[in-house]
Amino acid sequence: MATAYSVNTASLEYWRGHLAAQGFAVSESARFGQTVLNLEDPDGTWTELVADDGLEVPRPWLGAPVPAEHALHGFHGVTLWVDDHQPIHDLLVGQLGFKDVGSELDAQTADVGGVRYRFQGAGAGMGLYVDAVERRGQPRGTFGAGSIHHVALRTVDDAEQAEYLLQLRTAGYSATPVQDRQYFHSIYFREPNGVLFEIATDAPGFDDDESVERLGHALKLPGWFEAKRDEIEQRVPRIINREYDNEIGGGTSGGAAATAVQGDPDTLRAGRPLAEARVAAVLVHGRGGTATDILSLSEQWNQSVYAYLAPQAPGNTWYPQSFLAPLEQNQPQLDVALARIDALMAELAAAGLPPERVMLGGFSQGACLVSEYVARHPKRYGGVFVFSGGLITLNHMGDLGGTPIFIGNSDHDPHIPHARFEESAAVFAALNASVDARVYPGMPHSIVQDELDAVGRMMQALSLASV
């Protein structure tokens, strides 16, 4: 919801004038006895400067346009908007070693009875505070420009991170496997309000592949994207580094394409690393579900040669209305969700896993999304499975090249009409897919063992064919 930086109290007057001269509207408030300057950045993100004396800038920017005596110290903390502060307390204090500082009425959300709870991390210096503003019964935010995607917490090394991972899972948090981000290693998990947290290691560090003196001179890419450097640099917006008098990028405005090539931190991964996998499976959860939920199916299939990717929907839903609602009622979220799948397919292709070696599948809303993606991008896939889902639109042309498609549904599903199930199976058959459509009388809106077994056989056949 908001990101705060520390400054000296004596620098507040400078920042009031400096920000006003740059066209920002600055308001002022008090919080836990400290003066706070509030403003919005060009994307609408709430940014704050907190008067917090006694800190020093760890490494001053010698060529900075701001005088050294007024420089930002670094992060002060982050503010979260939540419905209930207690799960945040249980996580930060109960699991991660934070201290409960206290609470006070929140001036910015006083109109809805907002209460601000403050938690302080161990140690001294910068970036110690997480504030949770409890706004009971108020709407949740959605991801997009101006939103904060996740809160990252530091840990020293892999061993300490492994301890956190074990502790969090033991406590019931669905923490991801360790993700290799080249310069650090990360795990991700959500607390019950939906806030996404990351615990990232300091090591290997940003000086892993270049000296500290060279940081910022060039666009650095993970090794697995070096083959696409020319394409990526064309999509990076033009960045002028006045300190080093050089430029990076200069192609299109980036946007979704840049997100696709940079990877998706909201996608959980399991199984083989992409560099070692012969086959992959993209698993898409349903409305109200999570990536962790559907990723657990990989344990039932026990297919060790697969790389598994499970994207997480913002707010646990891919689009707002029923898949049968008029198309415009689910936009733009539907197009964004389809682009997420397309970005994952592009990532897999770049790693040497073309569509014919990829399984795509999902449950409920995720199954509808996968169905629509495959029908809109007809080609040979390794396989497709649709658990209690169907096509969002029915007018499609193209050739699926004999792609095996499993589609299972109840005869009286409250969300997926039987007629739509039959229509979807017919469309897939007309697109030259090999369709296995099964009806399960009396099955609730769920997944049964027969469906899992059928898909397991499909996955095994694909893995054998990839040898």
LOLO-200855 format. One record per residue (C-alpha): residue number from 1; residue in three letters; x, y, z. Coordinates in Angstrom, 3 decimals. Last residue first. Example, Ala and Ser with C-alpha at 12.3 -4.5 7.8 and 13.67 -1.06 7.14 Angstrom:
<atoms>
ATOM     i    aa       east      north         up
ATOM     2   SER     13.670     -1.060      7.140
ATOM     1   ALA     12.300     -4.500      7.800
</atoms>
This chain:
<atoms>
ATOM     i    aa       east      north         up
ATOM   467   VAL     13.245    -39.549    -24.578
ATOM   466   SER     10.338    -37.143    -25.081
ATOM   465   ALA      7.866    -39.900    -26.012
ATOM   464   LEU      8.339    -41.538    -22.618
ATOM   463   SER      7.595    -38.235    -20.837
ATOM   462   LEU      4.511    -37.699    -22.978
ATOM   461   ALA      3.132    -41.184    -22.238
ATOM   460   GLN      3.719    -40.674    -18.525
ATOM   459   MET      1.878    -37.368    -18.587
ATOM   458   MET     -1.112    -38.859    -20.384
ATOM   457   ARG     -1.189    -41.761    -17.899
ATOM   456   GLY     -1.177    -39.307    -15.005
ATOM   455   VAL     -3.993    -37.406    -16.678
ATOM   454   ALA     -6.186    -40.488    -16.636
ATOM   453   ASP     -5.204    -41.350    -13.055
ATOM   452   LEU     -6.005    -37.842    -11.826
ATOM   451   GLU     -9.404    -37.949    -13.515
ATOM   450   ASP    -10.190    -41.363    -12.032
ATOM   449   GLN     -9.157    -40.076     -8.621
ATOM   448   VAL    -11.821    -37.385     -8.514
ATOM   447   ILE    -11.480    -33.603     -8.827
ATOM   446   SER    -14.064    -31.182     -7.417
ATOM   445   HIS    -17.353    -29.420     -8.077
ATOM   444   PRO    -19.390    -32.306     -6.663
ATOM   443   MET    -19.608    -35.607     -8.559
ATOM   442   GLY    -23.186    -36.915     -8.821
ATOM   441   PRO    -22.633    -38.633    -12.136
ATOM   440   TYR    -19.042    -38.321    -13.435
ATOM   439   VAL    -18.979    -37.447    -17.150
ATOM   438   ARG    -15.830    -38.143    -19.165
ATOM   437   ALA    -14.520    -36.521    -22.342
ATOM   436   ASP    -11.314    -37.982    -23.831
ATOM   435   VAL    -10.628    -35.810    -26.867
ATOM   434   SER     -7.915    -36.373    -29.481
ATOM   433   ALA     -7.747    -32.841    -30.857
ATOM   432   ASN     -8.460    -31.989    -34.481
ATOM   431   LEU     -9.976    -28.542    -33.910
ATOM   430   ALA    -13.410    -30.088    -34.478
ATOM   429   ALA    -12.690    -32.421    -31.557
ATOM   428   PHE    -11.852    -29.425    -29.360
ATOM   427   VAL    -15.099    -27.736    -30.387
ATOM   426   ALA    -17.107    -30.882    -29.614
ATOM   425   ALA    -15.560    -31.247    -26.151
ATOM   424   SER    -16.369    -27.611    -25.435
ATOM   423   GLU    -19.985    -27.999    -26.567
ATOM   422   GLU    -20.422    -31.075    -24.352
ATOM   421   PHE    -19.058    -29.299    -21.271
ATOM   420   ARG    -21.159    -26.252    -22.108
ATOM   419   ALA    -24.289    -28.416    -22.192
ATOM   418   HIS    -23.366    -29.960    -18.840
ATOM   417   PRO    -23.392    -26.506    -17.278
ATOM   416   ILE    -20.137    -25.728    -15.425
ATOM   415   HIS    -20.677    -23.839    -12.154
ATOM   414   PRO    -23.273    -25.889    -10.266
ATOM   413   ASP    -22.011    -29.168    -11.830
ATOM   412   HIS    -24.889    -31.540    -12.513
ATOM   411   ASP    -23.517    -34.296    -14.785
ATOM   410   SER    -20.114    -33.743    -13.233
ATOM   409   ASN    -17.158    -32.869    -15.431
ATOM   408   GLY    -14.007    -34.266    -17.017
ATOM   407   ILE    -12.069    -33.080    -20.050
ATOM   406   PHE     -8.907    -34.857    -21.174
ATOM   405   ILE     -7.244    -33.478    -24.293
ATOM   404   PRO     -4.639    -35.339    -26.369
ATOM   403   THR     -3.288    -32.975    -29.038
ATOM   402   GLY     -3.981    -34.469    -32.489
ATOM   401   GLY     -2.598    -31.515    -34.421
ATOM   400   LEU     -4.506    -28.817    -32.556
ATOM   399   ASP     -5.538    -27.351    -35.911
ATOM   398   GLY     -7.206    -23.984    -36.406
ATOM   397   MET    -10.521    -22.218    -35.991
ATOM   396   HIS    -12.441    -21.081    -32.940
ATOM   395   ASN    -15.941    -19.819    -32.206
ATOM   394   LEU    -16.932    -21.320    -28.842
ATOM   393   THR    -15.918    -18.750    -26.241
ATOM   392   ILE    -15.156    -19.357    -22.554
ATOM   391   LEU    -14.426    -23.022    -23.178
ATOM   390   GLY    -15.090    -25.477    -20.393
ATOM   389   GLY    -14.250    -26.436    -16.839
ATOM   388   SER    -14.566    -29.149    -14.219
ATOM   387   PHE    -11.023    -30.543    -14.612
ATOM   386   VAL     -9.718    -29.696    -18.092
ATOM   385   PHE     -6.537    -31.505    -19.078
ATOM   384   VAL     -4.314    -30.661    -22.044
ATOM   383   GLY     -1.462    -32.629    -23.592
ATOM   382   GLY      1.956    -32.329    -25.182
ATOM   381   TYR      0.589    -29.534    -27.309
ATOM   380   ARG      0.198    -29.452    -31.088
ATOM   379   LYS     -1.079    -26.112    -32.269
ATOM   378   PRO     -4.159    -23.959    -31.779
ATOM   377   HIS     -3.501    -20.735    -29.874
ATOM   376   ARG     -7.014    -19.392    -29.246
ATOM   375   ALA     -8.334    -22.883    -28.485
ATOM   374   VAL     -5.403    -23.601    -26.162
ATOM   373   TYR     -5.843    -20.331    -24.278
ATOM   372   GLU     -9.597    -20.773    -23.928
ATOM   371   SER     -9.267    -24.248    -22.502
ATOM   370   VAL     -6.507    -23.131    -20.124
ATOM   369   LEU     -8.680    -20.284    -18.818
ATOM   368   CYS    -11.713    -22.549    -18.396
ATOM   367   ALA     -9.570    -25.066    -16.507
ATOM   366   GLY     -8.268    -22.282    -14.261
ATOM   365   GLN    -11.839    -21.208    -13.517
ATOM   364   SER    -12.614    -24.821    -12.511
ATOM   363   PHE     -9.378    -26.823    -12.340
ATOM   362   GLY     -6.382    -26.542    -14.590
ATOM   361   GLY     -4.272    -28.025    -17.311
ATOM   360   LEU     -1.412    -27.522    -19.717
ATOM   359   MET      1.102    -30.246    -20.549
ATOM   358   VAL      4.242    -29.138    -22.392
ATOM   357   ARG      6.477    -31.139    -24.731
ATOM   356   GLU      4.509    -30.315    -27.904
ATOM   355   PRO      4.492    -26.661    -26.808
ATOM   354   PRO      8.308    -26.318    -27.103
ATOM   353   LEU     10.609    -26.920    -24.101
ATOM   352   GLY     14.073    -25.619    -24.998
ATOM   351   ALA     14.362    -23.040    -22.215
ATOM   350   ALA     13.191    -20.267    -24.552
ATOM   349   ALA     10.124    -22.390    -25.305
ATOM   348   LEU      9.400    -22.701    -21.588
ATOM   347   GLU      9.641    -18.943    -21.077
ATOM   346   ALA      7.380    -18.357    -24.075
ATOM   345   MET      4.830    -20.807    -22.668
ATOM   344   LEU      4.998    -18.972    -19.344
ATOM   343   ALA      4.411    -15.652    -21.093
ATOM   342   ASP      1.423    -17.101    -22.963
ATOM   341   ILE     -0.060    -18.281    -19.681
ATOM   340   ARG      0.264    -14.809    -18.172
ATOM   339   ALA     -1.094    -13.258    -21.380
ATOM   338   LEU     -4.265    -15.307    -20.975
ATOM   337   ALA     -4.635    -13.878    -17.467
ATOM   336   VAL     -4.148    -10.306    -18.689
ATOM   335   ASP     -6.704    -10.855    -21.448
ATOM   334   LEU     -9.208    -12.171    -18.916
ATOM   333   GLN     -8.552     -9.351    -16.452
ATOM   332   PRO     -9.283     -6.639    -19.018
ATOM   331   GLN    -12.033     -7.663    -19.306
ATOM   330   ASN    -14.366    -10.138    -17.625
ATOM   329   GLN    -17.545     -8.134    -18.201
ATOM   328   GLU    -16.518     -7.583    -21.834
ATOM   327   LEU    -16.847    -11.288    -22.574
ATOM   326   PRO    -20.520    -11.513    -21.630
ATOM   325   ALA    -20.779    -13.903    -18.666
ATOM   324   LEU    -20.312    -17.630    -19.291
ATOM   323   PHE    -16.871    -17.747    -17.615
ATOM   322   SER    -18.622    -16.378    -14.526
ATOM   321   GLN    -17.456    -12.926    -13.438
ATOM   320   PRO    -14.302    -11.355    -11.971
ATOM   319   TYR    -11.375    -12.785    -13.937
ATOM   318   TRP     -8.334    -14.810    -12.878
ATOM   317   THR     -9.237    -15.067     -9.206
ATOM   316   ASN     -7.019    -15.689     -6.176
ATOM   315   GLY     -6.676    -11.960     -5.364
ATOM   314   PRO     -4.119    -11.688     -8.142
ATOM   313   ALA     -3.883    -15.143     -9.763
ATOM   312   GLN     -0.924    -17.390     -8.900
ATOM   311   PRO      0.882    -19.151    -11.733
ATOM   310   ALA      1.761    -22.847    -11.307
ATOM   309   LEU      4.848    -24.140    -13.132
ATOM   308   TYR      5.982    -27.765    -12.889
ATOM   307   ALA      9.196    -29.076    -14.466
ATOM   306   TYR      8.641    -32.735    -15.257
ATOM   305   VAL     11.061    -35.690    -15.121
ATOM   304   SER      9.930    -36.670    -11.620
ATOM   303   GLN      6.385    -37.634    -12.534
ATOM   302   ASN      4.927    -38.460     -9.129
ATOM   301   TRP      1.340    -37.874    -10.295
ATOM   300   GLN      0.061    -37.391     -6.754
ATOM   299   GLU      2.918    -35.084     -5.781
ATOM   298   SER      2.312    -32.962     -8.881
ATOM   297   LEU     -1.252    -32.423     -7.684
ATOM   296   SER      0.206    -30.243     -4.896
ATOM   295   LEU      0.820    -27.548     -7.516
ATOM   294   ILE     -2.932    -27.052     -7.652
ATOM   293   ASP     -3.165    -25.939     -4.058
ATOM   292   THR      0.097    -23.979     -4.030
ATOM   291   ALA     -1.022    -21.936     -7.017
ATOM   290   THR     -4.023    -20.904     -4.992
ATOM   289   GLY     -7.750    -21.426     -4.969
ATOM   288   GLY    -10.547    -18.874     -4.670
ATOM   287   ARG    -11.323    -19.130     -8.363
ATOM   286   GLY     -9.472    -22.079     -9.872
ATOM   285   HIS     -5.795    -22.957    -10.123
ATOM   284   VAL     -3.711    -23.230    -13.296
ATOM   283   LEU     -1.047    -25.948    -13.718
ATOM   282   VAL      1.602    -25.614    -16.443
ATOM   281   ALA      3.393    -28.929    -16.943
ATOM   280   ALA      6.875    -29.417    -18.359
ATOM   279   VAL      8.876    -32.011    -20.306
ATOM   278   ARG     12.527    -32.872    -20.838
ATOM   277   ALA     13.622    -30.979    -17.719
ATOM   276   GLU     17.242    -30.187    -16.835
ATOM   275   ALA     17.503    -26.519    -17.801
ATOM   274   LEU     13.933    -25.966    -16.666
ATOM   273   PRO     14.799    -27.071    -13.141
ATOM   272   ARG     13.040    -30.354    -12.381
ATOM   271   GLY     10.091    -30.548    -10.012
ATOM   270   ALA      8.538    -27.428     -8.556
ATOM   269   ARG      7.766    -23.859     -9.491
ATOM   268   LEU      5.369    -21.270     -8.124
ATOM   267   THR      4.535    -18.331    -10.359
ATOM   266   ASP      4.123    -14.938     -8.686
ATOM   265   PRO      7.770    -14.013     -9.340
ATOM   264   ASP      7.012    -14.033    -13.067
ATOM   263   GLY      9.967    -13.954    -15.422
ATOM   262   GLN     11.837    -11.018    -16.937
ATOM   261   VAL     10.919    -12.075    -20.457
ATOM   260   ALA      7.183    -11.985    -19.848
ATOM   259   THR      7.209     -8.806    -17.819
ATOM   258   ALA      9.071     -7.060    -20.617
ATOM   257   ALA      6.461     -8.167    -23.119
ATOM   256   ALA      3.657     -6.976    -20.856
ATOM   255   GLY      4.932     -3.430    -20.701
ATOM   254   GLY      8.141     -2.666    -22.574
ATOM   253   SER      7.709      0.856    -23.930
ATOM   252   THR      9.340     -0.125    -27.181
ATOM   251   GLY     13.075      0.002    -27.867
ATOM   250   GLY     15.527      2.321    -26.130
ATOM   249   GLY     17.263     -0.051    -23.813
ATOM   248   ILE     20.194      1.138    -21.705
ATOM   247   GLU     21.930      4.481    -22.029
ATOM   246   ASN     25.266      5.860    -20.836
ATOM   245   ASP     26.631      8.911    -19.055
ATOM   244   TYR     27.747      6.944    -15.988
ATOM   243   GLU     25.980      9.165    -13.440
ATOM   242   ARG     23.458     10.332    -16.012
ATOM   241   ASN     22.106      6.823    -16.570
ATOM   240   ILE     19.500      7.296    -19.302
ATOM   239   ILE     16.971      4.464    -19.518
ATOM   238   ARG     15.119      3.854    -22.793
ATOM   237   PRO     12.307      1.391    -22.160
ATOM   236   VAL     13.321     -2.281    -22.409
ATOM   235   ARG     11.714     -4.030    -25.371
ATOM   234   GLN     14.649     -3.744    -27.772
ATOM   233   GLU     16.967     -4.902    -24.999
ATOM   232   ILE     14.896     -8.073    -24.640
ATOM   231   GLU     15.092     -8.992    -28.312
ATOM   230   ASP     18.833     -8.472    -28.484
ATOM   229   ARG     19.393    -10.373    -25.228
ATOM   228   LYS     17.395    -13.465    -26.222
ATOM   227   ALA     20.291    -15.949    -25.972
ATOM   226   GLU     21.276    -14.290    -22.696
ATOM   225   PHE     17.948    -15.274    -21.130
ATOM   224   TRP     19.051    -18.497    -19.415
ATOM   223   GLY     22.173    -16.780    -18.107
ATOM   222   PRO     20.129    -14.310    -16.101
ATOM   221   LEU     20.355    -10.833    -17.603
ATOM   220   LYS     22.342     -7.719    -16.713
ATOM   219   LEU     21.623     -4.415    -18.443
ATOM   218   ALA     24.801     -2.376    -18.344
ATOM   217   HIS     26.598      0.321    -16.336
ATOM   216   GLY     24.442      0.012    -13.224
ATOM   215   LEU     26.939     -1.894    -11.128
ATOM   214   ARG     30.438     -1.487    -12.553
ATOM   213   GLU     32.107     -0.190     -9.367
ATOM   212   VAL     30.510     -3.004     -7.370
ATOM   211   SER     32.273     -5.469     -9.631
ATOM   210   GLU     30.399     -7.722    -12.017
ATOM   209   ASP     28.914    -11.233    -12.033
ATOM   208   ASP     28.271    -11.918     -8.343
ATOM   207   ASP     28.377     -8.234     -7.406
ATOM   206   PHE     24.593     -8.224     -7.125
ATOM   205   GLY     24.727    -10.684     -4.258
ATOM   204   PRO     25.279    -14.458     -3.924
ATOM   203   ALA     24.064    -14.076     -1.211
ATOM   202   ASP     21.829    -11.660      0.682
ATOM   201   THR     19.118    -14.327      0.768
ATOM   200   ALA     15.466    -13.591      0.077
ATOM   199   ILE     12.351    -14.203      2.187
ATOM   198   GLU      9.332    -13.116      0.156
ATOM   197   PHE      5.882    -12.182      1.413
ATOM   196   LEU      2.587    -11.990     -0.506
ATOM   195   VAL     -0.290    -10.370      1.398
ATOM   194   GLY     -3.513    -12.349      0.883
ATOM   193   ASN     -5.166    -11.549      4.212
ATOM   192   PRO     -4.503    -15.164      5.273
ATOM   191   GLU     -0.696    -14.917      4.905
ATOM   190   ARG      0.951    -15.615      1.592
ATOM   189   PHE      4.240    -17.367      0.841
ATOM   188   TYR      7.356    -16.892     -1.260
ATOM   187   ILE     10.882    -18.336     -1.076
ATOM   186   SER     13.873    -16.648     -2.618
ATOM   185   HIS     17.499    -17.112     -3.627
ATOM   184   PHE     19.671    -14.141     -4.520
ATOM   183   TYR     21.627    -12.725     -7.473
ATOM   182   GLN     20.585    -15.505     -9.855
ATOM   181   ARG     16.899    -15.415     -8.836
ATOM   180   ASP     16.888    -19.143     -7.980
ATOM   179   GLN     13.540    -19.980     -6.366
ATOM   178   VAL     13.479    -22.086     -3.197
ATOM   177   PRO     10.329    -24.220     -3.004
ATOM   176   THR      7.233    -22.216     -2.227
ATOM   175   ALA      5.842    -21.583      1.237
ATOM   174   SER      2.315    -22.761      1.933
ATOM   173   TYR      2.136    -21.606      5.553
ATOM   172   GLY      0.925    -24.268      7.990
ATOM   171   ALA      3.280    -23.723     10.939
ATOM   170   THR      5.437    -26.650      9.820
ATOM   169   ARG      5.672    -25.027      6.395
ATOM   168   LEU      6.846    -21.779      7.954
ATOM   167   GLN      9.418    -23.469     10.188
ATOM   166   LEU     10.868    -25.560      7.374
ATOM   165   LEU     11.190    -22.565      5.057
ATOM   164   TYR     12.618    -20.372      7.816
ATOM   163   GLU     15.307    -22.950      8.542
ATOM   162   ALA     16.075    -23.278      4.832
ATOM   161   GLN     16.497    -19.489      4.650
ATOM   160   GLU     19.099    -19.662      7.413
ATOM   159   ALA     21.034    -22.295      5.492
ATOM   158   ASP     20.708    -20.462      2.161
ATOM   157   ASP     22.262    -17.257      3.475
ATOM   156   VAL     21.814    -14.064      5.443
ATOM   155   THR     18.084    -13.438      5.406
ATOM   154   ARG     16.288    -10.391      4.085
ATOM   153   LEU     12.529     -9.747      3.941
ATOM   152   ALA     10.692     -8.884      0.732
ATOM   151   VAL      7.123     -7.535      0.754
ATOM   150   HIS      5.131     -8.238     -2.392
ATOM   149   HIS      3.491     -6.674     -5.444
ATOM   148   ILE      3.068     -3.086     -4.293
ATOM   147   SER      0.455     -1.384     -6.448
ATOM   146   GLY      0.787      1.759     -8.551
ATOM   145   ALA      0.551      0.033    -11.891
ATOM   144   GLY     -1.366     -3.194    -11.465
ATOM   143   PHE     -2.411     -5.689     -8.834
ATOM   142   THR     -5.785     -5.352     -7.143
ATOM   141   GLY     -6.630     -3.812     -3.771
ATOM   140   ARG     -9.011     -5.385     -1.305
ATOM   139   PRO    -12.343     -3.784     -0.480
ATOM   138   GLN    -13.124     -2.682      3.119
ATOM   137   GLY    -14.839     -4.912      5.688
ATOM   136   ARG    -12.301     -4.248      8.409
ATOM   135   ARG     -9.589     -1.741      7.599
ATOM   134   GLU     -6.599     -2.856      9.719
ATOM   133   VAL     -3.487     -0.915      8.790
ATOM   132   ALA     -0.473     -3.211      9.089
ATOM   131   ASP      2.883     -1.494      9.530
ATOM   130   VAL      6.114     -3.383      8.831
ATOM   129   TYR      9.210     -1.691     10.185
ATOM   128   LEU     12.932     -2.449     10.151
ATOM   127   GLY     14.087     -1.200      6.758
ATOM   126   MET     17.029      0.783      8.057
ATOM   125   GLY     19.296      0.641     11.078
ATOM   124   ALA     19.286     -1.699     14.029
ATOM   123   GLY     18.640     -5.380     14.454
ATOM   122   ALA     15.463     -7.428     14.746
ATOM   121   GLY     12.336     -6.421     12.871
ATOM   120   GLN      9.751     -4.018     14.202
ATOM   119   PHE      5.976     -4.439     13.969
ATOM   118   ARG      3.498     -1.562     13.928
ATOM   117   TYR     -0.304     -1.769     14.014
ATOM   116   ARG     -2.292      1.046     12.394
ATOM   115   VAL     -6.045      1.212     13.066
ATOM   114   GLY     -8.448      2.292     10.322
ATOM   113   GLY    -11.944      3.299     11.350
ATOM   112   VAL    -13.253      3.792      7.817
ATOM   111   ASP    -12.956      7.614      7.789
ATOM   110   ALA     -9.769      7.373      9.863
ATOM   109   THR     -7.947      5.807      6.916
ATOM   108   GLN     -5.189      8.394      6.468
ATOM   107   ALA     -4.977      9.298     10.163
ATOM   106   ASP     -4.485      5.727     11.365
ATOM   105   LEU     -5.570      5.257     14.982
ATOM   104   GLU     -2.718      3.833     17.033
ATOM   103   SER     -1.007      0.496     17.633
ATOM   102   GLY      1.984     -1.026     19.386
ATOM   101   VAL      5.600     -2.033     18.802
ATOM   100   ASP      5.014     -5.798     18.439
ATOM    99   LYS      8.521     -7.192     17.926
ATOM    98   PHE      9.513     -9.257     14.886
ATOM    97   GLY     11.046    -12.732     15.191
ATOM    96   LEU      9.768    -14.302     11.983
ATOM    95   GLN      7.305    -16.957     13.142
ATOM    94   GLY      5.142    -15.688     16.006
ATOM    93   VAL      5.915    -11.993     15.778
ATOM    92   LEU      5.778    -11.535     12.001
ATOM    91   LEU      3.384    -14.352     11.138
ATOM    90   ASP      1.009    -14.230     14.110
ATOM    89   HIS      0.954    -10.425     14.024
ATOM    88   ILE      0.130    -10.428     10.300
ATOM    87   PRO     -2.617    -13.004     10.967
ATOM    86   GLN     -3.948    -10.703     13.756
ATOM    85   HIS     -4.141     -7.534     11.644
ATOM    84   ASP     -7.498     -8.386     10.066
ATOM    83   ASP     -8.883     -6.810      6.897
ATOM    82   VAL     -5.473     -5.718      5.715
ATOM    81   TRP     -3.805     -2.645      4.196
ATOM    80   LEU     -0.036     -3.018      4.351
ATOM    79   THR      2.507     -0.309      5.100
ATOM    78   VAL      6.216     -0.705      4.387
ATOM    77   GLY      9.331      0.333      6.244
ATOM    76   HIS     12.063      2.921      6.760
ATOM    75   PHE     13.905      2.164      3.552
ATOM    74   GLY     17.129      4.037      2.873
ATOM    73   HIS     18.888      6.971      4.521
ATOM    72   LEU     17.484      9.433      2.001
ATOM    71   ALA     19.950     12.220      1.238
ATOM    70   HIS     19.515     15.643      2.816
ATOM    69   GLU     23.112     16.128      4.019
ATOM    68   ALA     24.389     14.683      0.752
ATOM    67   PRO     22.713     17.347     -1.382
ATOM    66   VAL     20.174     15.828     -3.804
ATOM    65   PRO     21.156     15.685     -7.517
ATOM    64   ALA     23.354     12.670     -6.698
ATOM    63   GLY     26.819     12.330     -8.177
ATOM    62   LEU     28.493     11.038     -5.034
ATOM    61   TRP     25.694      8.662     -4.125
ATOM    60   PRO     26.304      8.104     -0.418
ATOM    59   ARG     27.040      4.551      0.782
ATOM    58   PRO     25.455      3.601      4.102
ATOM    57   VAL     23.476      6.848      4.508
ATOM    56   GLU     23.520      7.409      8.234
ATOM    55   LEU     20.827      6.961     10.845
ATOM    54   GLY     20.324      8.865     14.108
ATOM    53   ASP     17.164     10.675     13.110
ATOM    52   ASP     13.961      9.239     11.672
ATOM    51   ALA     11.663     11.775     10.035
ATOM    50   VAL      9.635      9.565      7.706
ATOM    49   LEU      9.365     10.208      3.965
ATOM    48   GLU      6.384      8.438      2.374
ATOM    47   THR      5.412      7.067     -1.004
ATOM    46   TRP      1.896      5.985     -1.958
ATOM    45   THR      2.020      4.410     -5.404
ATOM    44   GLY     -0.075      6.314     -7.940
ATOM    43   ASP      2.006      5.490    -11.007
ATOM    42   PRO      3.605      8.981    -11.103
ATOM    41   ASP      4.551      8.708     -7.381
ATOM    40   GLU      2.023      9.691     -4.740
ATOM    39   LEU      2.895     11.830     -1.716
ATOM    38   ASN      3.037     11.737      2.077
ATOM    37   LEU      5.520     13.487      4.389
ATOM    36   VAL      5.645     11.860      7.822
ATOM    35   THR      6.576     13.410     11.184
ATOM    34   GLN      7.367     10.866     13.895
ATOM    33   GLY      5.623     10.324     17.243
ATOM    32   PHE      4.151      6.950     16.299
ATOM    31   ARG      2.819      8.533     13.111
ATOM    30   ALA      2.296     12.236     12.422
ATOM    29   SER      0.916     13.625      9.153
ATOM    28   GLU      1.901     15.832      6.235
ATOM    27   SER      0.651     16.214      2.686
ATOM    26   VAL      2.765     16.709     -0.423
ATOM    25   ALA      1.411     17.379     -3.926
ATOM    24   PHE      4.251     16.632     -6.313
ATOM    23   GLY      5.165     19.049     -9.129
ATOM    22   GLN      8.971     18.796     -9.000
ATOM    21   ALA      9.208     22.112     -7.165
ATOM    20   ALA      6.789     20.756     -4.560
ATOM    19   LEU      9.081     17.764     -4.044
ATOM    18   HIS     12.148     19.953     -3.493
ATOM    17   GLY     10.355     22.405     -1.221
ATOM    16   ARG      8.907     19.841      1.156
ATOM    15   TRP     12.118     17.816      0.894
ATOM    14   TYR     14.298     20.719      2.060
ATOM    13   GLU     11.923     21.436      4.964
ATOM    12   LEU     12.044     17.782      5.998
ATOM    11   SER     15.868     17.670      6.024
ATOM    10   ALA     16.326     18.680      9.673
ATOM     9   THR     14.204     15.703     10.720
ATOM     8   ASN     16.712     13.449      8.993
ATOM     7   VAL     15.288     11.126      6.357
ATOM     6   SER     13.957      7.552      6.340
ATOM     5   TYR     12.017      6.093      3.412
ATOM     4   ALA      8.456      4.718      3.430
ATOM     3   THR      6.645      2.480      0.933
ATOM     2   ALA      2.852      2.411      0.834
ATOM     1   MET      0.000      0.000      0.000
</atoms>
